[in-house]
Amino acid sequence: MEISAGNLSLLFNSYQKVFNTALESAQSQYKDVSMIVPSTTAQELYGWLDNLPGMREWVGERVIHRLGSQGFAIKNKNWEQTIGLDRDDISDDRYGLFAPLVRNMAVAGATHPDQLIFSLLGDGFKTKCYDGKNFFDTAHPVSMNDKKRGTYSNVFGSGKYAPWFLLDCSRPLRPLIFQDRMPLVFVQKTSPQTDNVFFERTYYYGAEARYNVGLGMPQLAFACTDPLTPYNYSVVRAAMMSQRGDNGRPLGIRPTHLVTVPGNEGVALRLLRSETIDASTNEWAGSVKPIITQYLLGATSATDAWENVADFISPNFSYGTALGTSEDGKPPATASTGG
């Protein structure tokens, strides 16, 4: 290809089309569990309601539910990925070989919010939310203004097993926040006057975006670090649905998604998709949507136990992936009890 402004423009348009096509078809899950908040400044301030108010009979004056005083800010961050294309590769018509790199750039950009959102969820055991408690905590205040209203817990378990989470994503307010300042775009630096072209004979193509993530309402997310079994699932689900506001009325929360690590995939799918368990009707089949994500393992609080494979038949046992497969297809003799 002759190196000219016109041909470089055509090449950029071709790469941009490849990028956008791959971006549209890339699969991501952060939108399923996050409240998408458009951002127009360097950071956004959030003042959350102290509880989730519902309708009430209008007797006398209105009861005003004001935004809580415990506001917090999410500061936007810049993200990028860049590749360099040698001028000789363009001149020798080898530019088509780089199309897969452009596609991969789009896929990496589309799934990056998943990495941020789910690693943040995994770090909820050690990350504070708007009420000053860790997002998953045993003593969240029911009301920020009246300590007499008591506390509630949204975390269960011994901490010895890979975590699983129940989320209510049925309402506009969600347990996680994705703050979108500038969506992912494809850009270039190919002018002959730029240093990279003049000195290095290299054309730069890249993806860039600006966004960040944050924790939302802890009432909408419950965590468990005991084995994922029908009984434990029923306990956490009941506790989540039984929450009350500071007026004593149920909040109307209902879990919609179960999020967990790859090692829990088998037990999660059996619990949520099998019509029967041990020859009995499985009442939990189809009760929530499973999300199995490796990005939970990116949490700074992740332990080796998070990577173990759970055993549905013997919930107290889990198996390290390094143990490998077995000839008879059964779990290996060496197992961890989570301790």
For each residue, the residues with C-beta under 8 A, 3 or more apart:
1: 7 11 90 91 93 95
2: 7 91
3: 7 8 87 90 91
4: 7 8
5: 8 9
6: 9 10
7: 1 2 3 4 10 11
8: 3 4 5 11 12 90 190 203
9: 5 6 12 13
10: 6 7 13 14
11: 1 7 8 14 15 90 95
12: 8 9 15 16 188 190 205
13: 9 10 16 17
14: 10 11 17 18
15: 11 12 18 19 98 99 102 186 188 205
16: 12 13 19 20 186
17: 13 14 20 21
18: 14 15 21 22 99 102 103 106
19: 15 16 22 23 102 103 105 106 186 207
20: 16 17 23 24 106 186
21: 17 18 24 25 106
22: 18 19 25 26 102 103 104 106 107
23: 19 20 26 106 107 109 110 184
24: 20 21
25: 21 22
26: 22 23 106 107 110 111
27: 110 111
28: 31 110 111 113 114
29: 32 33 114 118 291 293
30: 33 34 113 114 116 117 118 176 178
31: 28 34 36 178
32: 29 169 257 289 291
33: 29 30 117 121 167 169 174 175 176 257 259 291
34: 30 31 113 117 174 176 177 178 213
35: 172 173 174 176 177 178 216
36: 31 178 180
37: 44 177 178 179 180
38: 180
39: 43 44 76 179 180 181 211
40: 181
41: 44
42: 75 76
43: 39 73 74 75 76
44: 37 39 41 73 74 179
45: 71 72 73
46: 71 72 73 74 130 177 214
47: 67 68 69 70 71
48: 67 68 70 71 130 216 217
49: 52 53 65 67 68
50: 65 68 143 144 145 246
51: 65 142 143 219 245 246 247 251
52: 49 173 217 219 245 251 252 253
53: 49 65 245 247
54: 245 249 251 252
55:
56: 63 247
57:
58: 62
59:
60:
61:
62: 58
63: 56
64:
65: 49 50 51 53
66:
67: 47 48 49 71
68: 47 48 49 50 71 130 144
69: 47 144
70: 47 48 130 131 132 144
71: 45 46 47 48 67 68 130
72: 45 46 129 130 214
73: 43 44 45 46
74: 43 44 46 177 179 212 213 214
75: 42 43 212
76: 39 42 43 179 181 210 211 212
77: 210 211 212
78: 208 209 210
79: 109 112 208 209 210 211
80: 206 207 208 209
81: 105 108 109 206 207 208
82: 204 205 206 207
83: 98 101 102 105 204 205 206
84: 196 200 202 203 204
85: 89 90 95 98 202 203 204 205
86: 89 90 201 202 203
87: 3 90 91 197 201 202 203
88: 91 92 201
89: 85 86 92 94 95 97 98
90: 1 3 8 11 85 86 87 93 94 95 203
91: 1 2 3 87 88
92: 88 89
93: 1 90 96
94: 89 90 97 98
95: 1 11 85 89 90 98
96: 93 99
97: 89 94 100
98: 15 83 85 89 94 95 101 102
99: 15 18 96 102 103
100: 97 103 104
101: 83 98 104 105
102: 15 18 19 22 83 98 99 105 106 186 205
103: 18 19 22 99 100 106 107
104: 22 100 101 107 108
105: 19 81 83 101 102 108 109 186 206 207
106: 18 19 20 21 22 23 26 102 103 109 110 184 186 207
107: 22 23 26 103 104 110 111
108: 81 104 105 111 112 207
109: 23 79 81 105 106 112 184 207 209
110: 23 26 27 28 106 107 113 184
111: 26 27 28 107 108 114 115
112: 79 108 109 115 116 209
113: 28 30 34 110 116 117 178 211 213
114: 28 29 30 111 117 118 293 295
115: 111 112 118 119 295 298
116: 30 112 113 119 120 178 212 213
117: 30 33 34 113 114 120 121 176 178 213 295
118: 29 30 114 115 121 122 259 293 295 296 298
119: 115 116 122 123 295 296 298 299 300
120: 116 117 123 124 127 176 213 214 215 299
121: 33 117 118 124 165 175 176 221 259 296 299
122: 118 119 125 163 296 297 298 299 301 302 306
123: 119 120 126 127 299 300 301
124: 120 121 127 129 134 135 136 215 221 223
125: 122 134 135 136 155 163 223 301
126: 123 134 300 301
127: 120 123 124 134 135 215
128: 132 133 134 135
129: 72 124 132 133 134 135 215 216 218
130: 46 48 68 70 71 72 215
131: 70 140 141 144 218
132: 70 128 129
133: 128 129 137 139 140 141 218
134: 124 125 126 127 128 129 137
135: 124 125 127 128 129 215 218 221
136: 124 125 154 155 218 221 222 223
137: 133 134 140 153 154 155 218
138: 151 153 155
139: 133 151 153
140: 131 133 137 151 152 153 154 218 219
141: 131 133 144 147 149 150 151
142: 51 149 150 151 152 244 245 246
143: 50 51 146 147 149 246
144: 50 68 69 70 131 141
145: 50
146: 143 149 246
147: 141 143
148:
149: 141 142 143 146 246
150: 141 142
151: 138 139 140 141 142
152: 140 142 219 243
153: 137 138 139 140 156 239
154: 136 137 140 218 219 221 222 223 240
155: 125 136 137 138 222 223 224 225
156: 153 222 223 224 225 226 232 235 236 239
157: 160 161 163 223 224 225 226 232
158: 161 225 226 338
159: 225
160: 157 225 226 305 338 339
161: 157 158 225 226 227 305 308 310 318 338
162: 225 260 261 263 264 305 306 307 308 310 318
163: 122 125 157 223 224 225 260 261 296 306
164: 223 224 228 258 259 260 261 264 268
165: 121 221 222 223 224 258 259 260
166: 221 222 224 236 237 240 255 257 258 288
167: 33 174 175 176 220 221 255 256 257 258 259
168: 171 174 175 220 221 240 253 254 255 256
169: 32 33 174 175 220 256 257
170: 254 256
171: 168 174 220
172: 35
173: 35 52 216 217 220
174: 33 34 35 167 168 169 171 177 216 217 220
175: 33 121 167 168 169 215 216 217 218 220 221
176: 30 33 34 35 117 120 121 167 213 214 215 216 221
177: 34 35 37 46 74 174 213 214 215 216
178: 30 31 34 35 36 37 113 116 117 211 213
179: 37 39 44 74 76 211 212 213 214
180: 36 37 38 39 183 211
181: 39 40 76 210 211 212
182: 185 208 209 210 211
183: 180 209
184: 23 106 109 110 207 208 209
185: 182 207 208 209
186: 15 16 19 20 102 105 106 205 206 207
187: 205 206 207 208
188: 12 15 203 204 205 206
189: 194 196 197 203 204 205 206
190: 8 12 194 197 203 204
191: 194 197
192: 197 198
193: 197 198
194: 189 190 191 197 198
195: 198 199 200
196: 84 189 199 200 202 203 204
197: 87 189 190 191 192 193 194 200 201 202 203
198: 192 193 194 195
199: 195 196
200: 84 195 196 197
201: 86 87 88 197
202: 84 85 86 87 196 197
203: 8 84 85 86 87 90 188 189 190 196 197
204: 82 83 84 85 188 189 190 196
205: 12 15 82 83 85 102 186 187 188 189
206: 80 81 82 83 105 186 187 188 189
207: 19 80 81 82 105 106 108 109 184 185 186 187
208: 78 79 80 81 182 184 185 187
209: 78 79 80 109 112 182 183 184 185
210: 76 77 78 79 181 182
211: 39 76 77 79 113 178 179 180 181 182
212: 74 75 76 77 116 179 181
213: 34 74 113 116 117 120 176 177 178 179
214: 46 72 74 120 176 177 179
215: 120 124 127 129 130 135 175 176 177 218
216: 35 48 129 173 174 175 176 177 220
217: 48 52 173 174 175 220 221
218: 129 131 133 135 136 137 140 154 175 215 221
219: 51 52 140 152 154 243 251 253
220: 167 168 169 171 173 174 175 216 217 253
221: 121 124 135 136 154 165 166 167 168 175 176 217 218
222: 136 154 155 156 165 166 236 239 240 255
223: 124 125 136 154 155 156 157 163 164 165
224: 155 156 157 163 164 165 166 228 232 236
225: 155 156 157 158 159 160 161 162 163
226: 156 157 158 160 161 232
227: 161 232 267 310 315 316 318 338
228: 164 224 232 233 260 264 267 268 271 310 315
229: 232 233 267 271 312 315
230: 233 234 271 277 282 284
231: 234 235
232: 156 157 224 226 227 228 229 235 236
233: 228 229 230 236 237 271 284
234: 230 231 237 238 284
235: 156 231 232 238 239
236: 156 166 222 224 232 233 239 240
237: 166 233 234 240 241 255 287
238: 234 235 241 242
239: 153 156 222 235 236 242 243
240: 154 166 168 222 236 237 243 253 255
241: 237 238 250 253 254 255
242: 238 239 250
243: 152 219 239 240 250 251 253
244: 142 247 248 249 250 251
245: 51 52 53 54 142 248 249 250 251
246: 50 51 142 143 146 149
247: 51 53 56 244
248: 244 245
249: 54 244 245
250: 241 242 243 244 245
251: 51 52 54 219 243 244 245
252: 52 54
253: 52 168 219 220 240 241 243
254: 168 170 241
255: 166 167 168 222 237 240 241 258 287 288
256: 167 168 169 170 288 289
257: 32 33 166 167 169 288 289 290 291
258: 164 165 166 167 255 268 272 288 289 290 291
259: 33 118 121 164 165 167 291 293 296
260: 162 163 164 165 228 264 265 268 290 291 292 293 296
261: 162 163 164 264 292 293 294 296 297 306 307
262: 265 292 293 294 297 307
263: 162 306 307 308 309 310 318 321
264: 162 164 228 260 261 267 268 292 310
265: 260 262 268 269 292
266: 269 270 309 310 312
267: 227 228 229 264 270 271 310 311 312 315
268: 164 228 258 260 264 265 271 272 290 292
269: 265 266 272 273 274 290
270: 266 267 273 274 277 312
271: 228 229 230 233 267 268 274 277 282 284 312
272: 258 268 269 284 285 286 287 288 289 290
273: 269 270 285 286 290
274: 269 270 271 277 282 285
275: 281 282 285
276: 279 280 281 282
277: 230 270 271 274 280 282
278:
279: 276
280: 276 277
281: 275 276
282: 230 271 274 275 276 277 285
283: 287
284: 230 233 234 271 272 287
285: 272 273 274 275 282
286: 272 273
287: 237 255 272 283 284
288: 166 255 256 257 258 272
289: 32 256 257 258 272
290: 257 258 260 268 269 272 273
291: 29 32 33 257 258 259 260
292: 260 261 262 264 265 268
293: 29 114 118 259 260 261 262 296
294: 261 262 297 298
295: 114 115 117 118 119 298
296: 118 119 121 122 163 259 260 261 293 299 302 306
297: 122 261 262 294 302 306 307
298: 115 118 119 122 294 295 302
299: 119 120 121 122 123 296 302
300: 119 123 126
301: 122 123 125 126
302: 122 296 297 298 299 306 307
303: 306
304: 307 308 320
305: 160 161 162 308 318 336 338
306: 122 162 163 261 263 296 297 302 303
307: 162 261 262 263 297 302 304 320 321
308: 161 162 263 304 305 318 319 320 321 336
309: 263 266 318 319 320 321
310: 161 162 227 228 263 264 266 267 315 318
311: 267 314 315 317 318 319 331 335
312: 229 266 267 270 271 315
313:
314: 311 317 331 335
315: 227 228 229 267 310 311 312
316: 227 337 338
317: 311 314 331 335 336 337
318: 161 162 227 263 305 308 309 310 311 335 336 337 338
319: 308 309 311 323 331 332 334 335 336
320: 304 307 308 309 323 336
321: 263 307 308 309
322:
323: 319 320 332 334
324: 332
325: 329
326: 329 330 331 332
327:
328:
329: 325 326
330: 326
331: 311 314 317 319 326 335
332: 319 323 324 326 335
333:
334: 319 323
335: 311 314 317 318 319 331 332
336: 305 308 317 318 319 320 339
337: 316 317 318
338: 158 160 161 227 305 316 318
339: 160 336
